[in-house]
Amino acid sequence: MASDDRWLERLRLELAWLTGRAALGRRGSGAILRFERVRPRRGGFQPMRSHEITPQFLDRAIRALKRWKYDFLGMDEVCRRAVTLPEQRRFVALTFDGANKDLIDFGYPVLAHHAVPFTVYVPTAFPDGVGQAWWLGLEQLIARESRISLMMGEREQRFVVTGRTEKQALFSHLESWLRSLSPADLSAAIADLCARYRIDLAALSREASMDWEDLAKLAADPLVTIGSATVNYPVLTNMKDAAALREMTMGKAVAEAAFRREIRHLAFPFGDRTSFRRSHVVMAEEAGFASAVSTIAGIVDAEGRTNLRALPRIAWDGRVRSLRMLRVLVSGVAFAPVKPTGGAAN
């Protein structure tokens, strides 16, 4: 079903390209693009392939956006453009979630070559070496095993998965279940699962994340904006309000101490409609952030029409390599017109 939806969405975007809407029917002032991992293409079971792009695609995308006369902005300038009168040139902002190690290894050389600004959102437990990238443990487990058993609530559940389609379905099912748990229950569930199948989650998490030395190299580049993604990258809706606010304020404080600068921008962990609420938007302001980005698809408008602490982003699907699709999405014609909301700029 999901593949059918993806096919229909791609057909809709192709039609927008063929009818010229991407060139003639622009909406909004610009777009914030969201990426996670940048690394060479791999084989084997990859349930999170949609979260990856190759360095070659990143290079092609930047070259294309330059040809299309987009201004590349950091998040400070995005905030300014979002509250001022529209400018003639549209903008694009490149953002990267998770502070993954491959960004410094494969993404940064491309970005530095093109001399374009970008923003990295850091969950501070991960460069400290104590963050849990539980999704990587789940990926490794399902890739390796054909018979899997685990406790789900009060019951022992058993699964037999042999083909790639079955494995993908199980990954989606278990990922959704784990994301529904409180942080304490999630930690206990993934610890039990990894212990049963001898998955070294701590090593996987450390290997996948940049350390503070890597991040210091990025922070020294004036084109790089360092943002926060809380401390542990939890689903905020699974937490009490006080704990969620603490995740925001502590993530900001740790990053500010590490980089000796103000951290003005936040990314809500996961960032979809189920992972944060309106109350968390208010908390982002209370914590002192000038902006907060989601993964809710959309375009950024000017004149205060877009809430700076609930900014939409276009999360690029790494399985798609079409620059036509990119041009349609950043043009804004694929999204409903932005409706102004009271106090949006605030």
Buried (B, 14 or more C-beta within 10 A) or exposed (E): EEEEEBEEBBEEBBEBBEEEBBEEEBBBBBBBBBBBBBBEEEEEBBBBBBBBBBBEBBBBBBEBBBEBEBBBBBBBBBBEBBBEEEEEEBBBBBBBBBBBBBBBBBBBBBBBEBEBBBBBBBBBBBBBEEBBBBBBBBBBBBBEBEEBBBEBEEEEEEBEBEEEEBBBBBBEEBBEBBBEBBBEEBBEBBBEBBEBBEBEBBEBBBEBBBBBEBBBEBBEBEBBBBBBBBBBBBBBBBBEEEEBBBBBBBBBBBBBEBBEEEBBBBBBBBBBEEBBBEEBBEBBBEBBBBBBBBBBBBBBBBBBBBBBBBBBBBBBBBEBBEBBBBBBBBBBBBBEEBEEEEEBBE
